[in-house]
């Protein structure tokens, strides 16, 4: 695979063919992620986890992926416990980490931080989420979930519901869906729509993008309902958050007229957007989605690390 030694900062860094190759590799990784088979291609290699923002699934699934591949991790799990609290710059922190590990996975609250980290490091850098910007590995596992359910990524109709303004997962996902020719339906509370520049870029790619504020109508003939929480931590004013908090909720009544094969996805954590009653329906795919993070990140890390040096 051509990803050896490369940074993965945005889903736009990957071609459709490279995405398909990662997904094909991830399918083969499933039994290794489940512990049913063993492989150690990253033996004697260290991956630095530089997490400057709270994370459960992303950090733990990356660490699990490294360990399932026979590698080991060093981790910054709390920015307050690092030298950044003493005033060390992100650039210096990453430059230092690149001397300790063969690759760096970074999560940071500020958009653009992953790109800065890539400039600072002479080791491959993988973006695990930067502010309201990009979250490419989340997109890859989202695509893996859809592909597992429908055996294809082409011709699907996907509803993106929730905070489409600040939700970095949908910014990355929408780009990938346009690459695969999916129909994208946008549904969001007032003021939280997908930014105009993102819509323009999707349409320039040939993507079909429509808006449907009526959630029940949007769900009725769709294949995927992708739900996101309202990103409270990204609102500049908490009073604006309170105006839209709790403005949508997926329950059995919303799904009553959905296709039998419709899947409901969520990058998690959920904060009331999906009723627990949905968990036991055949529509619920979000916990499977969370598991698929491990084989997908295994596939990506295995592809990127290679000789552990950044390519030209």
N, C-alpha and C positions, 0 to 999 in steps of 0.2 A: 504494500500500500504506500502511496506517495505522501503519507502524513508523517513519516519518520522525521523526528527532530523539529517539527513545526509547532508554532504557537496556534492555539485555537481560542480566539478572543470573541469572535462573532460567528453566528451560523453562516453569515455571508462569506466567511473565509473558506467555506466548503462548497464544492460543486455538487450537483445532484448525484453524479456518479460516485463521488466520495462518500456522500451520505448513505447511498445504497450499499456501498461496500462495508461501512461501519455497521449498518443494520444487519447485513448478512453475517458478519462476524459475531455480532451480539447474539443472534439466534443460536449459534454454535456454543456460545459461552454459558447459556442457561444452566445446563447440568453442572458446570463448574461453579457457578454462582450459588447453586443449591447445595454444594458440597458433595454431590454424587460422584464427581470426577475431580482429579487433581492435576494442576499444571503449574509450573513455576518459571515462566519466561522472564519475570522480573526479579529473580533471585539475585541477591547482593545489590539490589538497587533501592534507593530511598526516594520517596516523594514527599515534598514539603507541603503541608496543608496550611496555608496562610489565610485564616478566616477571621476577618475584622468586623464581621456582622453575625448576629445569631443565626444558627443553622442546626437542624437536626438531621433531616433526610439527606441533604446534599453532602454534608461533611461525613456522616457515618457511612453512606453508600460509597463515597470515594475511598474512605479508609478500608472498607470491606473489599472493594474492588482490588486495591493494591495488595492486600493480604491474601486474597484468593489467588492472585497471580504470583505469590511467593515473595513479594517485596515487603518493605517496611515503611512506616511513616514517621515523620516528625511534625508536630502540630502546634500552631498558634490558634487557640480556640477562643481567646479573649484579648482584644486589643488593649484592654486596660492592664493586662498582665505582661505586655510586651514593652520594649524600649521606646515604642512610639509614645507611650505615656510620658517619657522623659523628653520628648521633643524630636525623636529620631524621625526622619522623613520616610515616606513609603518607599521612595527610590532606594535609600540606603538599606532599609530592611530587606527588600527583595534582592538587592545586590549581594548582601550578606548570605541570604538563604541559598542563592545559586551556587555558593561554595560548599554547601552542606548536602545538597541533594541533586539527583539527576533530572528532576522536573518539579515544577511548582504549580499547585492549584490554588487560585486566589478567589476569595469572596470579599467584597468591599461595598460599603454603602454609597460611595461616590462614583457616578458614571464616568467612565474613562480611566478608572484606576487599573483595570486589567491591561489596557493598552500601554499605560505607563510602566507597569510591571514588566511587560514584554521587552520594553526598551532597556530596562535596568538589568535584565537577566540574560546570561549567555546560555541558559538552559531553557527548554520548552516551558511555556506558561499556558495553563488552561484556565479559562474564565469560568468560575463557578457562580457568577452573578455579580454585576456591578451596578449598584443604584437602580435607576429605572431604565437602564440600558439593555444589556444583552445577557442571555443565560443559555448559551448554545447546547450544553449537555442536557439541560432539561428538555430542550426541543428534540434532541435525538431520542430520549426515552419516551417522549410523547409520541413521536412518529413510530417508535417500536411498538407501543401499545396499540395504536391504530392498525398497524400492519398485522399484528398478531390476531386482531379481532376480525379484520376484513380481507386478509391475504393480499391487500393492495393499498397503495396510497393515492392512486389516481381515481378521479371521478367521485370523490367523497364530498359530502356537504357537511360542513362543520360550523356550528354556532359557537362563537366566542362570547361568553357572557361575563359581565362584571366590570372590574376596574381595568379598562383597556387603555387608560391614559398612563398610569403609573406601573402597571403590571408588566414587568420585563419579560415574563414567560411568554405572553401573547405577542410581544413585539418580535421576538425571535421565531416563534411558531408560525406567525402569519407569513413571514418571508418564506419559510420552508414549504408551507402549504401551497403558496403561489408557484413555487418551483415544480410541484407535483400536480398542478392543474386542479386543485381542489376549489370548490365553491365556498367562499367565506361569508358568513352572516354575522353581523355585529349587533350585539344587544348590550346596552350599558345604561346605568343611571345618568341623568343629566349632568353634563360637565365632565364625565369620565370616559368619553368616547376615544377611539383610537386616533392619535394625532394625525392631522391632515397630511403631514409630510410622509408618514408611514403609508397611509392609504394611497397617496400619489405614487409612491415607489412600487407598491403592490400592483397598481393598475398599469404602471409602466412595464412591469414584468409580464403583463398579460393576465394577471389575476382577476378573477371575478369577485367583486366585493359589493355587498349590499347591506343595508341596515334594516333591522326589524325590531322595533321597540316592544311589540307584543310577544312576550316570551312563549306563550302557548302556541301561537302561530308559527314562531321560529322553529320550535322543537318538532312540530307535527311531521314534517317530511325530511328531517335531518338524520344523518348517520352518527354524528358525534356532538355531544353537548359538552363543551369545555368551559368549566366554571372556575372563576378566580375570586379570591377574596378582595375586599376593598383594602388597599394598602395604607392602613392608618399611619404607619411610620413615615410615609413619603409625602403626606399632606403638609404644606407650609403652615396651615392654620387648622387647629383641631376643630374649630367651630364648623369649618367646611366639611370635615369628615363626619361630624354628627348629623349633618343634613342628609347624608346619603347612606349612613350606616343602617343595615337591616332592610334595605330597599328591595331585595330579591331573595328568594329562598326556593330551592328545588325540593319538592315533596312528591308523594304519589299522585296527587291531583294534576301537577304539571306534566307528569309523564304518562297520564292516562291515555292520550291519543298518539303517543310516540310509536315509532316503528318497533317491532319486537327486538330487532337487533341493535337498536340505538345504544350507544355506550355513553355513560356519564364519566367525565374525567375531571380531575382537580389536581394541581401541583402540590397541594397541601402546604401548610396546615389550613384546615377549614375553620371558619369562625362563625358558624351558623348558616352558611350559604346552602348547605345540603343537609336535609333532615336525616337523622339516623335510620329512619324507616326505609330509605333508599338503599342502605347497605346490603340488605338481604334480597334485593331484586336482581334479576339478571342484567340490569342496566349498569350496575355499579362496577366501575373498572379502576377506580382510583387507588385501591390498595395493591392491585396487580401492577398498576402504573408505578407505584413506589418501589415495588420489588425489582421491576425491570431496570431501574436505575443502576443496579449492580452489574448485570451482564453488559449493559450499554457502556458504562464507564470502564469496565474491564476491556472491552473491545477498543475503546478510544485510547486508553493508556497504553495498551499493548501495541497499538499502531504508532503512537507518538514517540514512545521512549526509544525504541530502536537502539542506537548506539549511545543515547543519552546526551547528544550534542545538538545544538540548534543548527538547522540547515540554512542554506543560503537562499 
